[in-house]
């Protein structure tokens, strides 16, 4: 056993694939953002008054995953903070929240607690009335004249979990404040996010909107080349690796993050196999691996109601030889809601959730005609057999079933 371990460890120690793998990882912030100059200028022109501590228009940035939205907003806010600091002023605070993280955006209380934590203060993790937490927040920010710019990344995830009321509550605080002012920057992967917001809330929010178009294959190749120069040892990449990575990612709505992940995972697989070169064969292997991992990631991060519907489908899949239909799913879903003491949604809302899973590729839905009995939808599970056990474990842990 020790000999095998020695071989594994020495192959990594002697690997010449990576020079600096961190530049391909999700938390890396590049110095330049290729093909996003126009969008960065637009964000900067909207947020520029913040340099003087003036309230800026609420901004909502839309675009598919991996189109440079978050990087561009973070780049602009960093530059603004730098200029404020250089001028000696202390009238701007930028707070960044990742609403995809459950511990941050599960409830309005947690969002407020995270904002207060970013301001250097604390509230109990639970126990206070939400109004009391708002009062604490107001007390903290009213101590001086300043602008609080709250950047909410993946804001659609928070709205899914806790409704859009918290957005209205945050923006209406401005009418109560004498010294401080609050502005929001919302970043969303959903292009139709604002369509689902209550009109009253939308009228208090939607002052500026900006859409980031997907990257095309040539733009993705430029991004990959720039990062690869820093990430890989010279000469290890085969000709054609960039174009293949870019082609895969362009197919996924021009997702630069996907392209960079492909390149990184391909490099890791080449390293594991002791290869001296990163060939196109490793890109294919990496693509298969990421597809599997992505599916489980989606399942883990879905809202609780979505997880209950999917768990119902998974359970029926193992028992129903004659096919799964929407009526069966709804009955099973109600059963699990009662077991977990969760509110039961209407059949129409569950049908909408099923349609979302169809769009994500977790299931496939076919409309079946039953003659005079009308039409029904047949559901086929698309989670591969080798992932179904893991998917059930994830859901059982999340739902405590």
N, C-alpha and C positions, 0 to 999 in steps of 0.2 A: 504493500500500500504506500509506504513512504517513498519508494522509487517512483511510483506513478505521480505522487504529489510533487516530488522534486522535478519531474519532467514538465508538469503543468506550470509550476512556478518559474522554472528556468526559461520556458518558452515565452512567458510574459516578460521576464526580466530582459531577455535578449531581443524582444520584438522591436522592429524599426518602423512599424506602421504609423503610430501617432507621434506628433511633435508636441501638440497641446490640444488634447481632446475637449477641453472645457469650452472652446470657442464654438463647438457644435451643439452645446447643451442649451436647454430651454432658458436657463437663468442668465445666460451670457448677454451682455448689452454691447453691441458693436459700436465702434466710433462713427461709422458711416452707415446709412440705410439706403442702399441702392434703389433707384426707381421710385422713390417716394418724396422727391423734392417738392413737388406741387402740393401734395397733401400736408407735408410738414409746414410749408408756408401758410396754408389755409388755417391749420390749427394755431400757428403762431399769431396770425393776424387777429383771430378771435380771442385768444388768451392774453395778448400783449398788454392790455390795461392793468393786468395783475401786477405788472412791474411797479406801478404807482400805488398799489394797494387798493385799486378800484374794483368793484364787483364786475365780473365779466358775465357774458351771456352763458346760460347753461348750454353745454355742447354735448351732442350725442353722435358717437362715431360708430358706423355700421360696416360690416364686411365679414366675409367668411374667415374661418380660422386660418392663421398663417399669412395674412395679407399686410402685416406691418402696422396694425392699428395701435397696439399697446406700445411697441417700440417707438413709434412716432410721437405719441402723446407723452411718454416718459422722456424722450429726447427734448421736446419743447419745454416741459415743466422744469427739467433739470437746467436748461439754459436760462429760463426766467429766474429760477432761484439763485443761480450764479450771479446774474446781473443785480438782483435785489441785494444779495450779500455784498457785492463789490461797492454798492452805493452806500453801504453802512446802515441800510434800513432793516427793520425787523417787523414788517407789516404783512407778511404773507406766510401762510402755512399750507403745504400741499400734503394731503393724506391719501395714500393709495390703498385701496381695498380690493382683494381678489375674492369676488363673490362666489366663486366656484368652491371655495373651501368651506366645508360644512360648519366648522367651529366659528366661522365669521358671519355667514349670511343665512343661518337657519331661521333666525327670528329678528325682529326689529330691535329687540333688547341687545342681542349680540352685536348687531351692526353698530349701534350706539356705543356699546362697551368698547369695541375695537377702535372707533373714532376717538373716544376719550383716552384710551391707552396710547394712541398715536400723539396725543397732546401732552403726554407725560403724567397723566393722572389715572386713577383706577376706580372701578365700581365693582361690587360683588358680582361673581359669575352668574348668579341668579338671586331672586328674592325681593328685589325692589320693584315697585310699580313702574311701568314704562314712562309714565309722566314724570316720575322723580328722576329718572335717568336723563330725560330731556332737560329738566331743570338744572341738573348738574352740568350738562353740556353747555347750556346757555351761560351759566355762572362762570365757567372756565373761559369761554371765548370772549365774554363781555369785559374781561379785565383790561383790554386795550383795544385801540382802533386797529383792525386788521381784516384781511380777507382769508377765509378758510376755503380752500379749493379741494373738494373731495372728488377723487378719481375712483369710479366704481367699475372695475374690469369685470366683464361677463355679467353685467347688471341684469340681464334677462334671467339668469339662474336664480338671483335673489327674488325677483318678481314672481317667478314660478313657485317658489317655496312659500313666500309670505305675502303675496299680493302687492299691488302698486301703491297702497296707502302710505307706506313709509316715505316714498318719494315726495308725495304731496306734503307730508308732515315736515320733512326737511326744508323744502322750499318755502313753506309758509312761515317758517321761523324768522325769515328776514324782516317781516312786518313787526316783529316783537323786539328786534335787536336795535340798540342805539349806537354801539361802537363797532361791533363786528358785522361782517356780511358773509353769506355762504353762497358758493357757486358749485354746480355739479358738472362733472364730465363723466358721461356714461359710455362705456365701450361694450358693444354687443355683437355676437356672431350671427344674430338673427336679423335679417334685413327687414322683417315685418314686425319687429319688436314693438314699435310705437303704435302700430295698428291695433294691438290688443290692450293698450292702456286706456283706462277710463278717460273720457273726453275732458272731464273736470281736471284730472291730474295732468293730462297732456297740455292743457292750456296754461298750466303753471310751470311747465317744464320746457317744452320743445321750442327753444328760441333759435338754436342753430343745429343743423344736422349735416353730417358729412359722410359720404360713402366711399370706402376703399375697394376698388375693383381688384379681382384676382390677378396674380402675376401670370404672364404667359410663359411658355417653355424657355424662350430665349432669356427673359429676365431672370428666371430661376437659375439658369446656367451661370449668369453673372454673379448671382448671390452665392452659389455653391463654390465657384472659383475663388471668390474673395475670401471666404471662410476657409476653404481647403488649403490655401497658401499658408495660413497660420496653423492649421490643425494637423496636417500630414507631413511626413518626411518627404523631401523632394524625390520624385521618381517612383513612388510606390503605387500611384494611381494609374490604372490602365486607361488607354484612349477609349473614349465612349462612355466612361462612368458618369460624367456630368450630364450628358444628354439623356442617358437612361434614367437617372435619378429625376431629372427635370421632367421627363415624359410621364413617369409615374405620378409625380406631384401635380403636374398640370391637369392630369385626368381627375385629380381630387380637388378641383376648383382652384388651382393655382396656389396651393398651400406651401409656403416657403418652409414652415416649421416641419412639415412632413418630409420635404426634400432633405433638410438638414438631418432629421432623425434617420432617414434611410442611409445617408452617407455615414453617420456615426455608427449605427448598428452594423452596417456592412463592414466597417473597419474593425469593430469588436469581433465579428464572426471570423474575419480573416486572421486576426490576432490569435483567437482561440485555436484555429487550425494550424497555426505556425506558418502561415503563408507569408512570403516576402512581398507579395503584390496584392493590391485590392482590385480584383477583376470584376467584370460584369456579372459573373456567376454569383458573387457575394451580394450584389444588389438584389437579385431575384430572391435569394434566401432571406435577406433582410426584409423585403417587402412582405413575404409570407409571415414572418415572425411579427411584424408590426400590425398586420391585419388581425392576428389573433389577440395581441395585447390590447389593441384599440377597442375591440368588441367588449372585453372584460372591463376596461376602463369606463366605457359608456354605461355598462350595467351598474357599476359601483357608484357612479355619480348621478344617476337618475333620481328625481324626487321620489319620496316615499310612495305616493299613489301610483306612479309609473312602475316602481319596483313590484308592488302588489299585483298589478296587471300582468307583468312579465312572469312573475313567480307562478301565477295561475296558469299561464300558457305552458310553462315548463312542466308543471305537474300534469296537465292534461296530455301533453306530448308523450309522456311515459305510460299513459293508461288508455288513451283513446285510439284504437286501431282504425276506426272508421273516419278519422279526420276531426279537426278542431274547428268549431264554428263560434261566431261572436256570442251567441246565447249561452253556450257552455262556459265560455271564458267569464262572462258576467256573473253567472251563478257561482262559479268557483271563486271569483274575486270577492263577492259578497261574503262568502264563507270565511275567507282569510281576513277580511276587514273586521268581522265579528270576533275572530280569534285574537286579532292584534288591537282591538278596540280603536279602530280608525274609522273616521266618517266615511260612509258609502257614497260614492259619486253616482250621478245618473248614468243610465245606459248610454246616453248620447255622448257624455264626456268620456266614458271608457272607450267608446268607438273612436273618438278623436285621438286618444292615447295609442290605440292600436294602429291608427293611421300613421302616427309619428314613428312607431317602431318599424313599420313597413318602409318609411322613408329612410330610416337609419340603417336598414338592411338586416335588422335582427330577426325579422319575420318576413314572410311573403304572403300577401293577401290577394285572393282571387274571388271575384263575384260569381257565385254559382246560381243559376236559374233553377227553381224548383216548380216550374209550370204554374199551376193555379195557386200554389202555396207561396208564390212570390219569389224574392231573391234573398240570398244570404251570403255572408262572406266566409270563405274557408281560409283558415290560417295554417301556414306551414312554418315551422321553426327553422330559422336559417343559422342558428348557433351550431357550429360543427360539433359532432358527437364527442370529440376529445376535449371540448371546452364546457360541455353541459354540466358535468359534475362540479367543476370550479365555479361556474355561473350560479348554480344552486347554493353552493356554500356562501358565496358573496351575498346573495339575497337573504339567506337565512340569518346570517350575522347582522345584516343591516336592519332586517325586520324583526329580529329576535323571535323567530318562529321555532 
